[in-house]
Structures are given as structure tokens and as C-alpha cells.
């Protein structure tokens, strides 16, 4: 969204410059637009930098859970594959989630 805003301002500036008549220094409206675009550009660039930092932070936090997700999926598919041993071991996702939640609640705290 911020990059689109920045592109819109750039396009507006280019339109103003292309349609300017006479001396650019005498066009007060163009100078006001330039000042506005400069301020908005600074704000947008700050927001983009902040967004980049947040994206890095989110990716780091997501990576922290990747190992847990991998172990959980291995556990789930091992339980599901138990049906090949005997039909009695047939398990649904809801049953697995109940068992998983129970095991987390009753596991020793790390």
C-alpha cells in the first residue's frame, strides 16, 4: 500500500512537470506539490522501513515454531498410519487434537 502511495505521488509529480507552463520556479502550486510529496515520501519510506523490520521479526518468530510443527506433523502421520497395523487404531484429526492438547497440558513444564 505504501509503495503504491509513493508511486501515485511520483506520477502526480511527473504529470505536474509535464503540464507545467512557463518557468517552474514561478509555479507556486508546483512548489507546494513538491513540498507535500517530499514530506509524504519521507513518511512512506519510514513506514516501509518499519514494515521491513516487522517482517524480519515475524519471520524469526515463525521459524522458532517450525521444529514444533514438524514434530507435530510426524506424530500425527505416525498415529494415522497405525491403522495399517490394526483397524482398531483408526484415529480422526479431532481425536488426535484432543490427545495432543491433553499431552501438552500434562507434560512437565520446560
C-alpha positions in Angstrom: 0.0 0.0 0.0 2.8 2.4 0.9 4.7 1.7 -2.3 1.5 2.4 -4.3 1.1 5.7 -2.5 4.7 6.6 -3.3 4.2 5.6 -7.0 1.0 7.8 -7.1 2.9 10.8 -5.7 5.7 10.2 -8.3 3.1 10.0 -11.1 1.4 13.2 -9.8 4.7 15.0 -9.8 5.6 13.8 -13.3 2.1 15.0 -14.6 2.6 18.4 -13.0 6.1 18.7 -14.5 4.9 17.6 -18.0 1.9 20.0 -17.9 3.8 23.0 -16.4 3.9 26.1 -18.5 6.4 28.8 -18.2 9.1 28.8 -15.5 8.9 26.0 -13.0 10.2 28.4 -10.2 7.2 30.7 -10.8 4.7 27.9 -10.4 3.7 28.2 -6.7 1.3 25.3 -6.9 4.0 23.0 -8.3 6.4 24.0 -5.5 3.6 23.2 -2.9 3.1 19.8 -4.5 6.8 19.2 -4.4 6.9 20.0 -0.7 3.9 17.8 0.0 5.4 14.9 -2.0 8.7 15.3 -0.2 7.0 15.1 3.2 4.8 12.2 2.2 7.7 10.4 0.6 9.6 10.6 3.9 6.7 9.2 5.9 6.1 6.4 3.4 9.8 5.5 3.4 9.8 5.4 7.2 6.7 3.1 7.2 8.3 0.9 4.6 11.5 0.6 6.7 9.3 -0.2 9.8 7.4 -2.8 7.8 10.6 -4.4 6.7 11.7 -4.7 10.3 8.4 -6.2 11.4 8.6 -8.7 8.5 12.0 -9.8 9.7 10.8 -10.1 13.3 7.7 -12.1 12.2 9.9 -14.4 10.1 12.2 -15.0 13.1 9.3 -15.9 15.4 7.7 -18.1 12.7 11.0 -20.0 12.3 11.0 -20.7 16.1 7.9 -22.8 15.7 9.0 -24.7 12.6 10.5 -27.5 14.6 7.4 -27.9 16.7 5.2 -28.0 13.6 7.5 -30.7 12.0 7.4 -32.9 15.1 3.6 -32.5 15.4 3.0 -33.5 11.8 5.3 -36.5 12.1 3.4 -37.5 15.3 0.1 -37.1 13.5 1.0 -39.1 10.5 2.5 -41.9 12.7 -0.7 -42.1 14.6 -2.8 -42.1 11.4 -0.6 -44.9 9.9 -1.3 -47.1 12.9 -4.5 -48.1 11.0 -2.2 -50.3 8.9 -1.3 -52.3 12.0 -4.9 -52.9 13.0 -8.2 -51.2 12.2 -8.7 -50.6 16.0 -6.1 -47.8 15.8 -8.2 -45.7 13.4 -7.9 -42.1 14.6 -9.5 -38.9 13.4 -8.0 -35.4 13.4 -10.3 -34.4 16.2 -9.2 -37.3 18.3 -5.6 -36.5 17.6 -6.0 -32.9 18.6 -7.7 -33.9 21.8 -4.8 -36.3 22.6 -2.2 -33.6 21.6 -3.8 -31.0 23.8 -4.0 -33.4 26.7 -0.4 -34.3 26.3 0.7 -30.7 26.3 -1.4 -29.9 29.4 0.0 -32.9 31.3 3.6 -32.7 30.1 6.3 -31.5 32.6 6.9 -27.8 32.1 10.2 -26.9 30.5 
